[in-house]
Amino acid sequence: MATYIALCNWTDQGIRSVKDSAQRAEAAEAAARKVGVTMKSVMWTLGSYDMIVQLEAPDDAAVTAFGLAVGMQGNIRTQTLRAFSRDEMKAILSKVPA
Protein backbone atom coordinates (compact mmCIF):
# COMPACT_ATOMS: atom_id res chain seq x y z
CA MET A 1 0.00 0.00 0.00
CA ALA A 2 1.18 3.50 -0.81
CA THR A 3 1.23 6.24 1.83
CA TYR A 4 -0.24 9.69 1.27
CA ILE A 5 -0.43 12.83 3.37
CA ALA A 6 -3.43 15.13 2.92
CA LEU A 7 -2.99 18.73 4.02
CA CYS A 8 -6.46 20.10 4.74
CA ASN A 9 -7.99 23.53 5.18
CA TRP A 10 -11.54 24.25 6.17
CA THR A 11 -13.77 26.04 3.72
CA ASP A 12 -16.15 28.76 4.92
CA GLN A 13 -18.78 26.05 5.30
CA GLY A 14 -16.40 23.80 7.22
CA ILE A 15 -15.39 26.42 9.76
CA ARG A 16 -19.01 27.46 10.35
CA SER A 17 -19.74 23.88 11.43
CA VAL A 18 -16.35 23.19 13.05
CA LYS A 19 -18.02 21.58 16.06
CA ASP A 20 -18.95 18.68 13.75
CA SER A 21 -15.32 18.18 12.67
CA ALA A 22 -14.67 15.01 14.70
CA GLN A 23 -17.89 13.40 13.45
CA ARG A 24 -17.04 14.39 9.88
CA ALA A 25 -13.65 12.69 10.29
CA GLU A 26 -15.41 9.49 11.37
CA ALA A 27 -17.72 9.69 8.35
CA ALA A 28 -14.67 10.25 6.13
CA GLU A 29 -13.06 7.08 7.53
CA ALA A 30 -16.13 5.09 6.48
CA ALA A 31 -16.09 6.68 3.01
CA ALA A 32 -12.38 5.90 2.68
CA ARG A 33 -12.93 2.23 3.43
CA LYS A 34 -15.52 2.04 0.63
CA VAL A 35 -12.86 2.93 -1.95
CA GLY A 36 -10.07 0.84 -0.41
CA VAL A 37 -8.34 3.69 1.45
CA THR A 38 -7.34 3.56 5.12
CA MET A 39 -7.11 6.72 7.21
CA LYS A 40 -4.13 5.93 9.45
CA SER A 41 -4.30 9.17 11.43
CA VAL A 42 -6.14 12.48 11.57
CA MET A 43 -4.56 15.42 13.37
CA TRP A 44 -6.01 18.88 13.87
CA THR A 45 -3.22 21.43 13.59
CA LEU A 46 -2.25 25.06 14.15
CA GLY A 47 -0.59 27.05 11.40
CA SER A 48 -1.01 26.94 7.65
CA TYR A 49 -3.21 23.82 7.66
CA ASP A 50 -6.20 22.97 9.80
CA MET A 51 -5.76 19.19 9.61
CA ILE A 52 -3.25 16.62 8.41
CA VAL A 53 -4.43 13.15 7.45
CA GLN A 54 -2.20 10.12 6.83
CA LEU A 55 -3.71 7.71 4.31
CA GLU A 56 -2.83 4.32 2.85
CA ALA A 57 -4.21 3.40 -0.54
CA PRO A 58 -3.55 0.73 -3.16
CA ASP A 59 -2.97 3.38 -5.87
CA ASP A 60 -3.35 7.01 -6.89
CA ALA A 61 -6.81 6.38 -8.34
CA ALA A 62 -8.22 5.18 -5.02
CA VAL A 63 -6.85 8.11 -3.01
CA THR A 64 -8.03 10.53 -5.71
CA ALA A 65 -11.55 9.07 -5.62
CA PHE A 66 -11.56 9.46 -1.85
CA GLY A 67 -10.29 13.05 -2.05
CA LEU A 68 -12.98 13.96 -4.55
CA ALA A 69 -15.70 12.34 -2.42
CA VAL A 70 -14.57 14.27 0.66
CA GLY A 71 -14.21 17.49 -1.32
CA MET A 72 -17.76 17.18 -2.62
CA GLN A 73 -19.01 17.57 0.94
CA GLY A 74 -17.77 21.16 0.86
CA ASN A 75 -16.10 21.29 4.29
CA ILE A 76 -12.41 21.05 3.39
CA ARG A 77 -9.98 21.59 0.57
CA THR A 78 -7.06 19.22 0.37
CA GLN A 79 -3.57 19.03 -1.05
CA THR A 80 -2.46 15.41 -1.24
CA LEU A 81 1.18 14.32 -1.26
CA ARG A 82 2.64 10.88 -1.99
CA ALA A 83 4.93 9.92 0.89
CA PHE A 84 7.73 7.35 0.90
CA SER A 85 9.00 5.29 3.83
CA ARG A 86 12.71 4.97 4.52
CA ASP A 87 12.80 1.53 2.85
CA GLU A 88 10.93 2.82 -0.20
CA MET A 89 13.34 5.74 -0.45
CA LYS A 90 16.35 3.43 -0.17
CA ALA A 91 14.95 1.37 -3.07
CA ILE A 92 14.43 4.53 -5.12
CA LEU A 93 17.91 5.82 -4.34
CA SER A 94 19.45 2.50 -5.36
CA LYS A 95 18.17 3.19 -8.89
CA VAL A 96 19.76 6.64 -9.13
CA PRO A 97 22.81 6.55 -11.40
CA ALA A 98 26.12 7.47 -9.77
C-alpha positions as CSV (number, residue, x, y, z in Angstrom):
1,M,0.0,0.0,0.0
2,A,1.2,3.5,-0.8
3,T,1.2,6.2,1.8
4,Y,-0.2,9.7,1.3
5,I,-0.4,12.8,3.4
6,A,-3.4,15.1,2.9
7,L,-3.0,18.7,4.0
8,C,-6.5,20.1,4.7
9,N,-8.0,23.5,5.2
10,W,-11.5,24.3,6.2
11,T,-13.8,26.0,3.7
12,D,-16.1,28.8,4.9
13,Q,-18.8,26.0,5.3
14,G,-16.4,23.8,7.2
15,I,-15.4,26.4,9.8
16,R,-19.0,27.5,10.4
17,S,-19.7,23.9,11.4
18,V,-16.4,23.2,13.1
19,K,-18.0,21.6,16.1
20,D,-19.0,18.7,13.7
21,S,-15.3,18.2,12.7
22,A,-14.7,15.0,14.7
23,Q,-17.9,13.4,13.5
24,R,-17.0,14.4,9.9
25,A,-13.7,12.7,10.3
26,E,-15.4,9.5,11.4
27,A,-17.7,9.7,8.3
28,A,-14.7,10.2,6.1
29,E,-13.1,7.1,7.5
30,A,-16.1,5.1,6.5
31,A,-16.1,6.7,3.0
32,A,-12.4,5.9,2.7
33,R,-12.9,2.2,3.4
34,K,-15.5,2.0,0.6
35,V,-12.9,2.9,-1.9
36,G,-10.1,0.8,-0.4
37,V,-8.3,3.7,1.5
38,T,-7.3,3.6,5.1
39,M,-7.1,6.7,7.2
40,K,-4.1,5.9,9.5
41,S,-4.3,9.2,11.4
42,V,-6.1,12.5,11.6
43,M,-4.6,15.4,13.4
44,W,-6.0,18.9,13.9
45,T,-3.2,21.4,13.6
46,L,-2.2,25.1,14.1
47,G,-0.6,27.1,11.4
48,S,-1.0,26.9,7.6
49,Y,-3.2,23.8,7.7
50,D,-6.2,23.0,9.8
51,M,-5.8,19.2,9.6
52,I,-3.3,16.6,8.4
53,V,-4.4,13.2,7.4
54,Q,-2.2,10.1,6.8
55,L,-3.7,7.7,4.3
56,E,-2.8,4.3,2.9
57,A,-4.2,3.4,-0.5
58,P,-3.5,0.7,-3.2
59,D,-3.0,3.4,-5.9
60,D,-3.3,7.0,-6.9
61,A,-6.8,6.4,-8.3
62,A,-8.2,5.2,-5.0
63,V,-6.8,8.1,-3.0
64,T,-8.0,10.5,-5.7
65,A,-11.5,9.1,-5.6
66,F,-11.6,9.5,-1.9
67,G,-10.3,13.1,-2.0
68,L,-13.0,14.0,-4.5
69,A,-15.7,12.3,-2.4
70,V,-14.6,14.3,0.7
71,G,-14.2,17.5,-1.3
72,M,-17.8,17.2,-2.6
73,Q,-19.0,17.6,0.9
74,G,-17.8,21.2,0.9
75,N,-16.1,21.3,4.3
76,I,-12.4,21.0,3.4
77,R,-10.0,21.6,0.6
78,T,-7.1,19.2,0.4
79,Q,-3.6,19.0,-1.0
80,T,-2.5,15.4,-1.2
81,L,1.2,14.3,-1.3
82,R,2.6,10.9,-2.0
83,A,4.9,9.9,0.9
84,F,7.7,7.3,0.9
85,S,9.0,5.3,3.8
86,R,12.7,5.0,4.5
87,D,12.8,1.5,2.9
88,E,10.9,2.8,-0.2
89,M,13.3,5.7,-0.4
90,K,16.4,3.4,-0.2
91,A,15.0,1.4,-3.1
92,I,14.4,4.5,-5.1
93,L,17.9,5.8,-4.3
94,S,19.4,2.5,-5.4
95,K,18.2,3.2,-8.9
96,V,19.8,6.6,-9.1
97,P,22.8,6.6,-11.4
98,A,26.1,7.5,-9.8
